[in-house]
Amino acid sequence: MAPPSTRHGRSSLLLMLALAAANIGFWLLAATAIRDHPRFLAPSFLAWTFGLRHALDADHIAAIDLVTRRLMARARRPILVGLFFSIGHSSVVMLASLVLLLVPVHSWLDRVHDVGGLIGTSVSILFLSIMAASNMLSFRAQWRAGPSGRAPSGPAGVMTRLLAPMTDLIRHDSQMIPLGFLFGLGFDTATEIGLLGLTASEATHGLSAIHIMLLPLLFAAGMALMDSLDTVLMVRAWSWSSASAERRALYIRAVTAFSALAAACVAAIELLQLVGGNEPMPPLLRALAARAADHFQIVGIGLVMGFLGLWAIAALLATPRQPAFTDRPDR
């Protein structure tokens, strides 16, 4: 039987090839509309790049990486975590685009944005806060375990018992679909609003509804590609850490601490954005929240680079060092 790392590698390769083929397929469909309506090229490209960019939002990266690591720790194979999350998330945009085509009244968008923004952002803050607290408790247990890596056998603390059922809600990668859907209710980024604006605009230029619905499909394809790539990178890093006890100890402790910090920071940014829109805040906090919101993709890229950087550092520390020179026997 092939080792787990080999099976993960094959599954990851097949997944990425399938998603690449899906992206090419949607572009071939878009080409049929572009042939008759050349102006459709620009909105199609924008919709696709919106999906690529939106997948790099910090809340996407934090949620996907946290769940991937937790499922891998339970001996699962969560290759599809990012894909299922993007399916749930993009389904909100696809439904909204469909409603725009069927009911061309744009006044309801503001109302949906207000209500959905409160729900989606609240779910994101709650989920990331729970995961941050859970990872903090895990890191404390690992720190107390010492170099042996054996956690203390005493009874779990109050917070551990309270958080356990919440963090156990997602046991399979397919359960990321409803979480992604709830995250997507916010319509809280310029990419989603921009896509809906493109859809509404193209509906007035004589294109068929089928062709116009290619815009949210291209958005979904781009987002699924990047979210799945993030999952593959995290699974690969975890599989590498499983090769030896030393690697696992180094990697788990570093990533647990970084995960807790990342989730807490992203939740704090979203909380500042949510509160800042309704309550007065000090100018400095308001400026920081606005700046972070404007560069949410950069924050997400930073999280990915941080996880990969920890992987690289753990690899260097776990690599046995060869002596600079050896003694030669006397002749």
N, C-alpha and C positions, 0 to 999 in steps of 0.2 A: 504493500500500500504506500502511496506517495506521502511524504511528510506534509504536515499542515501548511508550511510555508509554500510548498510547491502547489498544493491545491488552491491556496489563496491567490497565488500568482496567476494560475490559469483562469480562475474565476474572474479576477480583476481584469485580465487581458480581454476575455470574452465580453465582459460588461462594457469596457471602454470602446471596443470595436463595434459593438451593437449600437451604442449611443452615437458614435461617429457616423455610422451608417444611417441612423435615424436623422441626424442633422443634415446629412447630404440629401436624404430623401425629401425632407421638408423644403430644402433649397431648390430641388428639382421641381417640386410642385409650385414653388414661388416663381420659378423661371417661366412657367406657362402663363402666369399673370403678367410678368414683366415683359414678355414678348409682345403682348397686345397693349400693355400700359407701361411704358418705360419708366414713368415717374414712380412706379411702385417699388423700384429698386431701393431708393433711399429709405423709405419707411420700413421695408423688410430688413435691411441691414441694421437700422437703428433698433428695431424690436429684438433682433438676435443679440446684438451687443448689450442691450438692456438686460437680457437674461444672464449673459456672462458676467456682467458687472454686479447684478443683484445677488448672485450666488456668493460673492465675496463680501457681502455685508457681514458685520461682526456678529450679529445675532445668529445668522446661518452657521457660520464657522464654529461658534461656541457650542451651539446646540448639537450639531452633527458630531463634532469631535468628542464631546462629553458622552453622548449616547454610544458612539462607536467604541470608545475605550471601556465603558461599563459592560457592554455586551461581550466584548472580547475577553474581559476578565471572567465572564461566566461561561467561557468555552463556546460561545456562539460564533457564527460566521456572518458578521453584519456588513457584507459587501454592499448591500442595497440600501443602507441607511440614508445616504444622501439622495439616492434616486427617489425613494418613497417620500422623503421630506419635500423634495422639489415638486413631486406630483401633487401632494396636498396643497402646497403653497401656490403653485401656478394654477390649480383648479379654481381658486378664488378669482384670479385675473381673467381666466377664460369665461367663467360665468358672468362676470361683470361686463366683459366685452360682448358676450351674446345678448345680454339685456340691453346694452347700448344699441345694438342693431335692431332688436325687436321693438324697443320703446325709445325712440330717438329724442328723449327729453333729458337734458343734461343737468337739470336743476337738482336731481336726486343725488348726484355725485357728492355734493358737499355734505348732505345728511349722512350718507353711507360712510364717508370719510371720517366724520366726527364719531359716530357710533362704533364703526369697525375699528377705528384707531384706538379707542379706549379699550375695546375687548382684546384686540391683537397685541397691543403693547403691554397690557396688564398680564396676559398669559405669558408673554415673553419674559417679563420681569419676574413673575412668580416662579416659572420653570427654572430660569437661570439662577435665581436666588437659592432655590432648594438644592440645585446641583452644586452651587458654590459651597453651601453649608455642608452638604454631604461629603464633598471632596476635602474640606477642611478637617472634618472629623476623621476621614480616612488617613489623611496625612499625619494627624496627631497619633493615631494608632500605629502607623508605620514607624514614626519617630520613636515611640515608646518601645517598639519591638526591638530596636537596635540592629546591629549588623546581622543577627541571625535571621531576621525577616519574619520571625514568629510573633504574631499579634498576641497581646495579653489575653488570658483565658477568662478573665473576670467578666461579670455581667456588663452588658452594654449600657451606656449612659442614657439619660432621658432624651436628649436630642437625637441620638442614634435611633432609639425606638420610635420616636415621632416621625423621623424622616424616612425610615425604611420603607413603609408602604407607599410613600409618594415617589421615591426614586425607583421603586420596583414596578411602577405603572407600565413602563416600556420594557417588555421582555423579548420582543421580536422586532426585527427591522421594519416589518409592515405596519407596526403601530406608530411609525413616524408620520403616516399620512394624516391622521386627524391633528397631530401636533403641528405639522406644516400648514394645514388648513387654518388653524387658529392663529398661527403666526401671520398668515397672509391676510387676515381680516383687516389689518391696520391700514392698508393703502398708505403707509407712512413714509414712502420713499419717492424721490423724484422719478425713479425708473418706472414704478407702477403707474403713477399718475401720467407720466409721459406716454406710456404705452396706451392707456385708455384714451388719451388725447389723440394719438395717432389713429386709433380705431375709429373714433368719432369723426375725425377729419376725412379719412378715406371713405367713410360711408356716404359722403356727399359728392364723391367724384365718379359715380357710375360703376364702381366695381361691384361684383357679385358678393353676396354674403359669405360664400365659401372661400373666395379669395381673401376677403378681409379677415376671416378667422385664422388665416395663416399667420397673421401678426402675433396673436397670443401663442400659437403653436410654435413659432420660431423662438419666442421668448422662453417658453417652457423647455424647448430642446436645448437652448444655450445654458439655461440654469441647471438642468439635469446633468449636462456634461460636466460643468464645473463642480457642482455639489458632489457628484460621484467621484470625480478625481480627488477631491479632498478626502472622501471616505477611503479610497484606495491607498492614499498616502498614509493615513492614520493606521489602517489595518497592516500595511507593510511595516511600519515602525513597530507596532506591537508584536507582530510575528517575529521580527528580528530580536526583540527583547526576550522572547521566550526561549531562545537558544541556550541560555545558561542562567543559573541563579544569580550570578553577579550582574549580568546585563539587566535582568528583570528588576533586581533591587534598585539599581541606579536609575533605570528609566522610569519605573513606577513612582518612585518618590519625587523625582523632578517633575514629571508630567502631572501628578496629582496636585502638587503645589501650584504649578503654572495654571492648571485647569481651574482651580478654585479662584485664583487671582483674576484670570481672564473673565470667568463668568460673573464674578462680583463687579468688575469694572464695567462690563457691557450692561449689566442690570442697572448699575448706578447711572450710566449715561442715559439709558432709556427712561429711568425714573425722573431725572432732571428735565428731560424733554417733556414728559407727561405733566409734571407739576408746573414747569415753567410756562406752559400754555394756559394755565388756569390760575396760578397763584404768583404773587410777586416774589422775585428772587433777587439776591445781591447781584449787581452787574457782572462781577467776575464769574460767578457760577453760570449765569445766563450766557455769557460769552463763551465759556468753555463748552457748555452743552451744545450751543449752536455750531461751534467749530467742529466738535466731534461728530455731530449729525451730518455736516457737510462733507466730512471725510470718512464716512462709515466704511466704505470699501477699503480705504487704506488701513483702518483699524483691523478689518478682517484679514487682509494680506499680512499684517503684522502678526496676527495670531497664528496663521499657517506657518510663517517663517519662524516664529518662536518655537512651535512644536517640532519642526524639522531641525531647528538649531539644537534643541535639547537632545534629539535623536543623534545628531552628529557628535555632540560633546560626549554623550554616553558611550558611543562607539569608540571614540578615542580613548576614553578612560578605561574601557573594558578590554581593549586590545593589549595582549601581553607584550611587554617590551623585550626586545632582543638585546643581549649584551653588545656593547660597542665593539669589543674585541675579545677573543678567547685565548686562553693560555695554550701554547704549543708545547708538546712534549720535548724534552731535551734529547738531542741526538748524540 
